[in-house]
Amino acid sequence: MWGGTSPSLSVDVMRDPAVGRVLLLFSCKGQLSWSGKQKWTGLLLALLLALLLALLWLSQAEALFWSDKPQQLTYSHSCLSAERRLLVAISTTRSQSVASWRGVFGVCFVLDLLPPGVCNLLNPAAIYANNEISLGDVEIYGFDYDYTLAQYSNLLHSMIFNTARDILIEQFKYPEGLGKYDYIPGFAIRGLHYDVQKSLLMKIDAFHYVQLGTAYRGLKPVPDEEVIELYGGTQHIPLYQMSDFYGKGPSLKQFMDIFSLPEMTLLSSVIDYFITHGIEFDQVHLYKDISDAIRDVHVKGVMYKWIEKDMEQYILHGDEIYAVLNRLVNHKKKLFLITNSPFSFVDKGMKHMVGKNWRDLFDMVIVQADKPNFFTDRRKPFRKLDDNGSLQWDKINQLEKGKIYKEGNLFDFLRLTGWRGSKVLYFGDHLYSDLADLMLRHGWRTGAIVPELETEIRIINTEQYMHSLTWQQALTGLLERMQMYQDAESKQVLLEWMKERQEIRSLTKNLFNPQFGSIFRTFHNPTYFSRRLVRFSDIYMASISCLLNYDVNFTFYPRRTPLQHEAPLWMDQLCTGCMKTPFLEEMVHIR
């Protein structure tokens, strides 16, 4: 299996648990290019080797585990010494290509790195909990409209890009050459930051560090060295420069909603044109012009007209939205809608998804709410709309079921309804505009709609991702444990491992998005987006229809992730996404 002369190992070394783990790893990592029956034969041999080593270790390991004598210290030193003897010996296998062992090592080394019984199949239709919440305690359900009740096709992004691009050319007099740029699906991801002064679009982690390899100026990546130099010799972005509570800082803007995907692509395309043609530009004006062009597509109603004209093409999952709302009403839950969209647009969309009597399902409907100001500004009163959408002039002293209201503010809403605290659960897609104030200031329970979650989970479930992540974790563990050896040969092996680890991290990133990777993680840390997701939402899911997979009294329990100083409790860390809905088959009738 080693593809050459194996190192000479004494029985004492073979009995060493630490050595056994390393030996097991590299016995699975030699010149292996098996397929079919040969592959499974190899796997069986590897598993038999693991069992043999376990039996050899048992007597010594068990005695050490139950003993409180200084013998443990001697044993620990023995582990390190044995690992040191193997370190250089196993380096002879480093020249083997990654592809030759990728199909085998995951099963072998997973025995040492991953918990027994861990499940690699997450459910894309599951609901994931950041905070414990029982639906049985929820009496009132609130919803945003765009990308919460109404999920839109990606075709909409191309339309927004093209229209905003043409506005720049025709109204802002930008070069006509920009007309050659088309929308690039999959270029950007949600949650990126844009440094206006430096024209950098980049991904930042939860600790304010730029993920190297994910900084772009225009459509081209910026070298890591230049990024570090731009920020004073570090990857860190100081707090005062970071985005504020709503994603807008003095020099950095965070793109948090799904509508921002075409905006980021247009921003990058325009910068690319100017740089390619050697045109000097003012970074602040360029950013503002593009933001205004994108805003005009929304504010002037252009986007609404596209969707209203062809709802079958643009609106997704409409039948499931009706099933969710109808089920909640049948269980005596109260429903309300707060959206920034105009009534005529919402009315047509809801009739398409739910039916002409959709308003009968809701106790309150509020349109053009101007979120997030709706949650913080007390000054705007509610105004009633008639059935045709025309404004009424009378003062609002109560919010009536089935009526449509415009603008207003949350403080009057709370006063008139009495709907306070954890009995209210509100769903939205924008972490800042929809959820932050409700969670932190008013104590409502919140649910984040993250459509990207479905695609990312499907990638996580692939064999390629599992293998890449497993080997990445293996290398990290080896680097951590072997770093005390500083002789020349050991240093060379460690450098090779570090290089390979970086290569695999980049490969794993590219599985999600070649430019920016996953919206949830940098190479290892959570992204800034993930940090906000955990902070502002009790639960999160790919779509509202995920509620159909759970009983209306279901309690969501967050996974207990151990702190760094805590021992891992494997059974407490198993993936819950595939375990939370054991009754899916029994609940098919709900759909």
C-alpha positions as CSV (number, residue, x, y, z in Angstrom):
1,M,0.0,0.0,0.0
2,W,2.9,2.4,0.5
3,G,4.0,2.0,-3.1
4,G,7.6,1.5,-2.0
5,T,9.8,0.4,0.8
6,S,7.9,1.0,4.1
7,P,9.7,2.4,7.1
8,S,10.9,-0.1,9.7
9,L,8.5,0.0,12.6
10,S,8.9,-1.8,15.9
11,V,6.0,-3.5,17.7
12,D,6.2,-0.8,20.4
13,V,5.7,1.9,17.8
14,M,2.8,0.0,16.3
15,R,1.2,-0.2,19.7
16,D,1.4,3.6,20.1
17,P,-2.1,5.1,19.5
18,A,-0.7,8.4,18.1
19,V,1.5,6.5,15.7
20,G,-1.4,4.2,14.8
21,R,-3.5,7.2,13.7
22,V,-0.7,8.6,11.5
23,L,0.1,5.2,10.1
24,L,-3.6,4.6,9.3
25,L,-3.8,7.9,7.5
26,F,-0.8,7.3,5.4
27,S,-1.5,3.6,4.8
28,C,-4.6,4.9,3.1
29,K,-2.7,7.6,1.2
30,G,-0.2,5.7,-0.9
31,Q,-0.2,5.0,-4.6
32,L,-3.9,4.2,-4.7
33,S,-5.9,4.6,-7.9
34,W,-8.5,1.9,-7.3
35,S,-12.0,1.6,-8.7
36,G,-14.8,-0.8,-8.4
37,K,-14.1,-4.0,-6.5
38,Q,-10.4,-3.1,-6.0
39,K,-11.5,0.1,-4.2
40,W,-13.8,-1.6,-1.8
41,T,-11.2,-4.3,-1.2
42,G,-8.8,-1.6,-0.3
43,L,-11.3,0.0,2.0
44,L,-11.9,-3.3,3.7
45,L,-8.2,-3.8,4.2
46,A,-7.9,-0.3,5.7
47,L,-10.7,-1.0,8.1
48,L,-9.2,-4.3,9.1
49,L,-5.9,-2.5,9.8
50,A,-7.8,0.0,12.0
51,L,-9.3,-2.8,13.9
52,L,-6.0,-4.6,14.4
53,L,-4.4,-1.4,15.6
54,A,-7.3,-0.8,18.0
55,L,-6.8,-4.3,19.5
56,L,-3.1,-3.7,19.8
57,W,-3.7,-0.4,21.7
58,L,-6.5,-1.7,23.9
59,S,-4.6,-3.0,26.9
60,Q,-2.2,-0.1,27.2
61,A,-4.7,2.6,26.3
62,E,-7.4,1.3,28.7
63,A,-4.9,1.1,31.6
64,L,-3.7,4.6,30.9
65,F,-7.3,6.0,30.7
66,W,-8.2,4.7,34.1
67,S,-4.9,5.5,35.8
68,D,-4.1,8.7,37.6
69,K,-0.4,7.9,37.9
70,P,2.5,9.9,36.4
71,Q,2.7,7.1,33.8
72,Q,0.5,9.3,31.6
73,L,3.3,11.9,31.2
74,T,5.7,9.2,30.1
75,Y,3.1,7.9,27.7
76,S,2.5,11.3,26.2
77,H,6.2,11.8,25.6
78,S,6.3,8.3,24.0
79,C,3.5,9.4,21.6
80,L,5.4,12.5,20.5
81,S,8.7,10.6,20.1
82,A,7.0,8.0,17.9
83,E,5.3,10.6,15.8
84,R,8.6,12.3,15.4
85,R,10.2,9.0,14.1
86,L,7.4,8.7,11.6
87,L,7.3,12.3,10.5
88,V,10.2,12.1,8.1
89,A,9.5,8.5,7.1
90,I,6.0,9.2,5.9
91,S,7.2,12.3,4.0
92,T,8.2,9.9,1.2
93,T,4.6,9.6,0.3
94,R,4.1,13.4,-0.2
95,S,4.8,13.2,-3.9
96,Q,1.7,11.2,-4.6
97,S,-1.0,13.1,-6.4
98,V,-4.1,14.1,-4.4
99,A,-6.3,12.4,-7.0
100,S,-4.8,9.0,-6.3
101,W,-6.0,8.7,-2.8
102,R,-9.0,11.1,-2.6
103,G,-11.4,8.2,-3.1
104,V,-10.0,6.2,-0.1
105,F,-8.6,8.4,2.6
106,G,-11.9,9.9,3.7
107,V,-13.2,6.6,4.9
108,C,-10.0,5.6,6.6
109,F,-9.1,8.8,8.4
110,V,-12.7,9.7,9.2
111,L,-12.5,7.0,11.8
112,D,-10.1,9.3,13.8
113,L,-11.4,12.7,12.9
114,L,-15.1,12.5,12.7
115,P,-17.7,11.3,15.3
116,P,-19.0,7.7,14.9
117,G,-22.3,7.7,13.2
118,V,-22.0,11.2,11.8
119,C,-24.4,11.8,8.9
120,N,-23.2,13.4,5.7
121,L,-26.6,14.0,4.2
122,L,-28.1,17.2,5.4
123,N,-31.7,18.0,4.4
124,P,-32.0,21.1,2.2
125,A,-35.6,21.4,3.3
126,A,-34.8,21.4,7.0
127,I,-35.1,24.4,9.4
128,Y,-31.9,25.2,11.4
129,A,-31.9,26.7,14.9
130,N,-29.6,29.4,16.3
131,N,-31.8,29.6,19.4
132,E,-34.2,27.2,21.1
133,I,-37.8,28.0,20.0
134,S,-41.1,26.2,20.4
135,L,-43.7,26.8,17.7
136,G,-46.3,25.9,20.2
137,D,-45.6,29.2,22.0
138,V,-46.0,31.2,18.8
139,E,-49.5,32.7,18.4
140,I,-48.8,35.3,15.6
141,Y,-46.8,34.8,12.4
142,G,-45.5,37.8,10.4
143,F,-44.0,37.9,6.9
144,D,-42.1,40.1,4.6
145,Y,-43.2,39.7,0.9
146,D,-40.2,39.9,-1.5
147,Y,-38.0,36.8,-1.2
148,T,-39.9,35.6,1.8
149,L,-43.5,34.8,0.6
150,A,-42.6,35.5,-3.0
151,Q,-39.5,33.7,-4.2
152,Y,-38.2,34.9,-7.6
153,S,-36.4,33.3,-10.5
154,N,-32.8,34.2,-11.2
155,L,-34.0,35.5,-14.5
156,L,-34.9,38.7,-12.6
157,H,-31.3,39.5,-11.9
158,S,-30.4,39.8,-15.6
159,M,-33.3,42.1,-16.1
160,I,-32.3,44.4,-13.2
161,F,-28.6,44.4,-14.4
162,N,-29.5,45.2,-18.0
163,T,-32.0,48.0,-17.1
164,A,-29.7,49.7,-14.6
165,R,-26.8,49.4,-17.1
166,D,-28.9,51.2,-19.7
167,I,-29.9,53.9,-17.2
168,L,-26.2,54.6,-16.6
169,I,-25.6,54.9,-20.3
170,E,-28.7,56.9,-21.3
171,Q,-29.4,59.1,-18.2
172,F,-26.0,59.3,-16.5
173,K,-24.1,59.5,-19.8
174,Y,-21.7,56.6,-19.1
175,P,-19.7,55.2,-22.0
176,E,-21.8,53.3,-24.5
177,G,-19.2,50.5,-24.4
178,L,-20.7,49.3,-21.2
179,G,-23.6,48.0,-23.3
180,K,-21.3,45.0,-24.2
181,Y,-21.4,43.8,-20.6
182,D,-24.0,41.2,-19.6
183,Y,-25.0,39.9,-16.2
184,I,-22.7,37.2,-15.0
185,P,-24.7,34.6,-13.0
186,G,-22.8,33.3,-10.0
187,F,-20.1,36.1,-10.0
188,A,-21.0,37.6,-6.6
189,I,-22.6,36.2,-3.5
190,R,-24.7,37.8,-0.8
191,G,-23.0,39.3,2.3
192,L,-19.9,40.8,0.5
193,H,-18.5,44.2,1.6
194,Y,-17.5,47.0,-0.8
195,D,-14.8,49.5,0.0
196,V,-15.9,52.6,-1.8
197,Q,-12.6,54.4,-1.7
198,K,-10.5,51.4,-2.8
199,S,-13.1,50.0,-5.3
200,L,-12.7,46.6,-3.6
201,L,-15.5,44.0,-3.4
202,M,-14.5,41.4,-0.8
203,K,-15.6,38.8,1.7
204,I,-14.9,39.5,5.4
205,D,-15.1,37.0,8.2
206,A,-16.7,37.3,11.6
207,F,-13.5,38.7,13.1
208,H,-13.3,41.5,10.5
209,Y,-10.5,39.8,8.4
210,V,-10.6,39.8,4.6
211,Q,-10.5,36.3,3.2
212,L,-7.4,36.4,1.0
213,G,-8.2,35.4,-2.6
214,T,-11.7,36.9,-2.4
215,A,-10.9,40.6,-3.0
216,Y,-11.9,41.9,-6.5
217,R,-11.4,45.2,-8.2
218,G,-13.7,45.1,-11.2
219,L,-13.9,41.5,-12.5
220,K,-10.3,40.6,-11.6
221,P,-8.9,39.5,-8.3
222,V,-6.5,41.7,-6.4
223,P,-3.2,40.0,-5.3
224,D,-3.1,39.2,-1.6
225,E,0.0,41.3,-1.1
226,E,-1.8,44.4,-2.5
227,V,-4.8,43.8,-0.3
228,I,-2.6,43.6,2.8
229,E,-0.7,46.7,1.8
230,L,-3.9,48.7,1.2
231,Y,-5.0,48.0,4.8
232,G,-1.8,49.0,6.4
233,G,0.0,45.6,6.4
234,T,-2.9,43.6,7.7
235,Q,-6.0,41.7,6.5
236,H,-8.0,43.3,9.4
237,I,-10.7,45.9,8.8
238,P,-10.9,48.2,11.9
239,L,-14.3,48.5,13.6
240,Y,-14.8,52.2,12.8
241,Q,-14.6,51.4,9.1
242,M,-16.9,48.4,9.2
243,S,-20.6,48.7,8.3
244,D,-22.9,49.9,11.0
245,F,-26.0,48.3,12.4
246,Y,-27.7,48.4,9.0
247,G,-24.7,47.4,6.9
248,K,-23.6,50.9,6.0
249,G,-20.3,52.3,7.3
250,P,-18.2,55.4,6.5
251,S,-16.3,53.7,3.7
252,L,-17.7,50.1,3.6
253,K,-21.1,48.9,2.4
254,Q,-22.3,45.4,3.0
255,F,-24.6,43.9,0.3
256,M,-27.2,41.8,2.3
257,D,-30.3,41.3,0.2
258,I,-30.7,39.1,-2.9
259,F,-31.5,42.1,-5.1
260,S,-28.0,43.3,-4.5
261,L,-26.5,40.5,-6.7
262,P,-27.0,42.4,-10.0
263,E,-25.8,45.6,-8.3
264,M,-22.5,44.0,-7.3
265,T,-22.1,42.6,-10.8
266,L,-22.8,45.9,-12.4
267,L,-20.4,47.7,-10.1
268,S,-17.7,45.3,-10.9
269,S,-18.4,45.5,-14.7
270,V,-18.3,49.3,-14.8
271,I,-15.0,49.4,-12.9
272,D,-13.6,46.7,-15.2
273,Y,-14.5,48.8,-18.2
274,F,-12.9,51.9,-16.8
275,I,-9.7,50.1,-15.8
276,T,-9.4,48.2,-19.1
277,H,-9.8,51.4,-21.1
278,G,-7.5,53.5,-18.8
279,I,-10.3,55.9,-17.8
280,E,-9.9,57.7,-14.5
281,F,-13.0,57.8,-12.3
282,D,-14.1,59.1,-9.0
283,Q,-14.9,56.1,-6.7
284,V,-17.6,57.8,-4.7
285,H,-19.5,59.2,-7.6
286,L,-19.3,55.8,-9.4
287,Y,-20.7,54.0,-6.5
288,K,-23.5,56.5,-6.0
289,D,-24.5,56.5,-9.7
290,I,-24.8,52.7,-9.8
291,S,-26.7,52.6,-6.5
292,D,-29.1,55.3,-7.9
293,A,-29.6,53.4,-11.2
294,I,-30.4,50.1,-9.3
295,R,-32.7,52.0,-7.0
296,D,-34.6,53.5,-10.0
297,V,-35.3,50.0,-11.3
298,H,-37.2,49.4,-8.0
299,V,-38.6,52.8,-7.1
300,K,-40.0,53.6,-10.5
301,G,-41.8,50.3,-10.7
302,V,-39.9,48.8,-13.7
303,M,-39.2,45.6,-11.9
304,Y,-42.8,45.3,-10.7
305,K,-44.1,45.5,-14.3
306,W,-41.9,42.7,-15.4
307,I,-43.1,40.4,-12.7
308,E,-46.7,41.3,-13.1
309,K,-46.5,40.6,-16.8
310,D,-45.2,37.1,-16.4
311,M,-45.7,35.7,-12.9
312,E,-45.4,32.1,-14.0
313,Q,-41.8,32.8,-15.2
314,Y,-40.7,34.9,-12.2
315,I,-42.5,33.7,-9.1
316,L,-41.6,30.2,-7.6
317,H,-43.2,27.9,-5.1
318,G,-46.6,29.7,-5.1
319,D,-48.6,26.6,-4.3
320,E,-46.5,25.8,-1.2
321,I,-47.0,29.3,0.1
322,Y,-50.8,28.8,0.1
323,A,-50.3,25.5,2.0
324,V,-48.2,27.1,4.7
325,L,-50.6,30.0,5.3
326,N,-53.7,27.9,5.2
327,R,-52.2,25.4,7.6
328,L,-51.4,28.1,10.1
329,V,-54.8,29.7,9.9
330,N,-56.4,26.2,10.4
331,H,-54.4,26.0,13.7
332,K,-55.8,29.3,14.9
333,K,-52.6,31.3,14.3
334,K,-52.9,35.0,13.5
335,L,-51.1,36.3,10.4
336,F,-49.8,39.7,9.3
337,L,-47.7,41.0,6.4
338,I,-45.3,44.0,6.5
339,T,-43.6,44.8,3.2
340,N,-41.9,47.7,1.4
341,S,-43.6,46.8,-1.9
342,P,-46.8,48.7,-3.1
343,F,-50.2,47.2,-2.7
344,S,-51.0,46.7,-6.3
345,F,-47.9,44.6,-6.8
346,V,-48.4,42.5,-3.7
347,D,-52.1,42.0,-4.4
348,K,-51.4,40.6,-7.9
349,G,-48.6,38.3,-6.6
350,M,-50.6,37.0,-3.7
351,K,-53.6,36.3,-6.0
352,H,-51.3,34.4,-8.2
353,M,-49.8,32.3,-5.3
354,V,-52.7,32.0,-2.9
355,G,-56.0,33.0,-4.7
356,K,-58.3,36.0,-4.9
357,N,-59.3,35.7,-1.3
358,W,-55.8,35.9,0.1
359,R,-56.6,38.8,2.3
360,D,-59.0,36.6,4.3
361,L,-55.9,34.7,5.7
362,F,-54.3,37.8,7.2
363,D,-55.3,39.8,10.2
364,M,-53.2,42.8,9.1
365,V,-51.5,43.8,5.8
366,I,-49.1,46.8,5.7
367,V,-47.5,47.9,2.4
368,Q,-44.8,50.5,1.6
369,A,-43.7,50.3,5.2
370,D,-40.3,51.8,4.6
371,K,-38.4,49.2,6.6
372,P,-36.1,49.5,8.6
373,N,-37.4,53.0,9.5
374,F,-40.8,51.3,10.2
375,F,-39.2,49.7,13.2
376,T,-37.4,52.8,14.6
377,D,-39.2,56.0,13.5
378,R,-42.3,56.8,15.6
379,R,-43.4,59.8,13.4
380,K,-45.2,58.2,10.4
381,P,-48.8,57.3,11.1
382,F,-50.8,54.5,9.4
383,R,-53.0,55.3,6.4
384,K,-55.7,53.1,5.2
385,L,-56.2,52.1,1.6
386,D,-59.5,51.2,0.0
387,D,-60.1,48.1,-2.1
388,N,-58.7,49.9,-5.1
389,G,-55.5,51.0,-3.4
390,S,-56.5,54.6,-3.0
391,L,-55.4,56.5,0.2
392,Q,-58.0,57.4,2.8
393,W,-57.8,60.5,5.0
394,D,-59.3,59.3,8.3
395,K,-57.3,58.8,11.5
396,I,-56.4,55.2,12.4
397,N,-57.5,54.2,15.9
398,Q,-57.6,50.4,15.2
399,L,-56.1,48.0,12.7
400,E,-58.9,45.9,11.2
401,K,-58.7,42.4,9.8
402,G,-58.6,42.2,6.0
403,K,-57.9,45.9,5.6
404,I,-54.8,47.3,3.8
405,Y,-52.6,49.9,5.5
406,K,-49.7,52.0,4.3
407,E,-46.6,53.2,6.1
408,G,-47.0,53.6,9.8
409,N,-44.6,52.5,12.5
410,L,-44.0,49.5,14.8
411,F,-44.7,51.4,18.0
412,D,-48.3,52.2,16.9
413,F,-48.6,48.6,15.6
414,L,-47.7,47.2,19.0
415,R,-50.0,49.7,20.8
416,L,-53.0,48.9,18.6
417,T,-52.5,45.1,18.4
418,G,-50.8,44.2,21.7
419,W,-48.7,41.7,19.9
420,R,-45.5,41.7,21.8
421,G,-42.5,39.5,22.7
422,S,-41.9,35.9,22.0
423,K,-45.4,35.0,21.0
424,V,-44.7,36.7,17.6
425,L,-42.5,35.1,15.0
426,Y,-41.5,37.2,12.0
427,F,-39.9,36.0,8.7
428,G,-37.8,38.0,6.4
429,D,-34.8,37.7,4.0
430,H,-32.9,40.9,4.9
431,L,-31.1,40.4,8.2
432,Y,-30.8,44.1,8.8
433,S,-34.0,45.6,7.4
434,D,-36.3,42.8,8.4
435,L,-35.0,41.1,11.5
436,A,-32.3,43.1,13.5
437,D,-34.6,45.6,15.3
438,L,-37.3,43.0,16.0
439,M,-34.9,40.7,17.6
440,L,-32.8,43.1,19.6
441,R,-35.2,46.0,20.4
442,H,-38.6,44.3,20.6
443,G,-38.0,40.7,21.6
444,W,-39.9,39.1,18.7
445,R,-38.7,35.7,17.5
446,T,-37.3,35.8,14.0
447,G,-36.8,33.5,11.1
448,A,-34.4,34.2,8.2
449,I,-35.1,33.1,4.7
450,V,-31.8,32.2,3.0
451,P,-32.5,30.7,-0.5
452,E,-28.8,30.0,-1.0
453,L,-29.0,27.5,1.8
454,E,-30.5,24.8,-0.5
455,T,-27.7,25.0,-3.0
456,E,-24.9,25.1,-0.3
457,I,-26.3,22.1,1.5
458,R,-26.4,20.1,-1.8
459,I,-22.7,20.9,-2.2
460,I,-21.9,19.9,1.4
461,N,-23.6,16.6,0.7
462,T,-21.3,15.8,-2.2
463,E,-18.5,13.2,-1.9
464,Q,-16.0,15.7,-3.2
465,Y,-16.8,18.2,-0.4
466,M,-16.7,15.5,2.3
467,H,-13.4,14.2,1.2
468,S,-11.8,17.7,0.8
469,L,-13.0,18.8,4.2
470,T,-11.9,15.6,5.9
471,W,-8.4,15.8,4.5
472,Q,-8.2,19.5,5.3
473,Q,-9.0,18.7,8.9
474,A,-6.5,15.9,8.9
475,L,-3.7,18.2,7.7
476,T,-4.7,20.8,10.2
477,G,-4.5,18.3,13.1
478,L,-1.1,17.0,11.9
479,L,0.3,20.5,11.6
480,E,-0.9,21.4,15.1
481,R,0.7,18.3,16.6
482,M,3.9,18.2,14.6
483,Q,4.9,21.9,14.7
484,M,7.3,21.4,17.7
485,Y,9.8,19.6,15.4
486,Q,12.1,22.2,14.0
487,D,14.9,20.2,12.3
488,A,15.3,20.7,8.6
489,E,13.6,17.5,7.4
490,S,10.6,18.1,9.6
491,K,10.3,21.7,8.6
492,Q,10.2,20.7,5.0
493,V,7.4,18.2,5.6
494,L,5.4,20.8,7.5
495,L,5.8,23.3,4.7
496,E,4.6,20.8,2.2
497,W,1.6,20.0,4.4
498,M,0.8,23.7,4.8
499,K,1.0,24.2,1.0
500,E,-1.3,21.3,0.4
501,R,-3.7,22.5,3.1
502,Q,-4.0,25.8,1.4
503,E,-4.6,24.1,-2.0
504,I,-7.4,22.1,-0.6
505,R,-8.9,25.1,1.2
506,S,-9.0,26.9,-2.2
507,L,-10.5,23.8,-3.9
508,T,-13.2,23.6,-1.2
509,K,-14.0,27.3,-1.6
510,N,-14.4,26.9,-5.4
511,L,-17.0,24.3,-5.0
512,F,-19.4,27.0,-3.8
513,N,-18.3,30.0,-5.9
514,P,-15.0,30.4,-7.7
515,Q,-14.6,34.0,-6.8
516,F,-15.9,34.2,-3.2
517,G,-16.8,30.7,-1.9
518,S,-19.6,30.0,0.5
519,I,-21.7,32.8,2.0
520,F,-21.5,31.1,5.4
521,R,-17.7,30.5,5.8
522,T,-14.4,31.8,4.9
523,F,-11.8,29.1,4.7
524,H,-12.5,28.2,8.4
525,N,-14.2,31.0,10.2
526,P,-17.8,32.0,9.8
527,T,-18.4,34.9,7.5
528,Y,-19.6,38.3,8.6
529,F,-22.9,37.4,7.1
530,S,-23.0,34.2,9.2
531,R,-22.3,36.3,12.3
532,R,-25.3,38.5,11.6
533,L,-27.4,35.5,10.7
534,V,-26.8,33.9,14.1
535,R,-27.2,37.2,15.9
536,F,-30.5,38.3,14.3
537,S,-32.4,35.1,13.7
538,D,-33.7,32.3,15.9
539,I,-34.1,29.9,13.0
540,Y,-33.2,30.0,9.3
541,M,-34.3,28.0,6.3
542,A,-34.2,28.0,2.5
543,S,-37.9,29.0,2.1
544,I,-41.1,29.4,4.0
545,S,-42.3,26.1,2.6
546,C,-39.8,24.4,4.9
547,L,-42.4,24.9,7.7
548,L,-44.5,22.2,6.0
549,N,-42.0,19.6,7.2
550,Y,-42.7,20.3,10.9
551,D,-45.6,20.0,13.3
552,V,-47.1,23.4,14.4
553,N,-46.0,22.6,18.0
554,F,-42.5,21.5,17.0
555,T,-39.6,22.7,19.2
556,F,-36.3,23.6,17.5
557,Y,-33.1,22.8,19.5
558,P,-29.8,24.4,18.4
559,R,-26.9,22.0,18.1
560,R,-24.5,22.3,21.1
561,T,-21.3,23.4,19.5
562,P,-18.5,23.0,22.0
563,L,-16.4,26.1,22.9
564,Q,-12.8,25.8,22.2
565,H,-12.0,24.9,25.8
566,E,-14.7,22.2,26.0
567,A,-14.4,18.6,25.2
568,P,-16.2,17.5,22.1
569,L,-19.4,15.6,22.9
570,W,-19.8,13.8,19.6
571,M,-23.3,12.6,19.9
572,D,-24.3,16.2,20.8
573,Q,-22.7,17.5,17.6
574,L,-24.2,15.2,15.1
575,C,-25.8,16.9,12.1
576,T,-29.4,17.7,13.1
577,G,-30.6,18.7,9.7
578,C,-31.3,15.2,8.7
579,M,-32.6,14.2,12.1
580,K,-35.0,16.9,12.8
581,T,-37.7,15.7,10.5
582,P,-38.0,11.9,11.3
583,F,-41.7,12.1,10.4
584,L,-41.3,13.6,6.9
585,E,-43.1,10.7,5.3
586,E,-46.0,10.9,7.8
587,M,-46.4,14.6,7.0
588,V,-46.5,14.4,3.2
589,H,-50.3,14.8,3.4
590,I,-49.8,18.4,4.6
591,R,-48.5,19.4,1.2
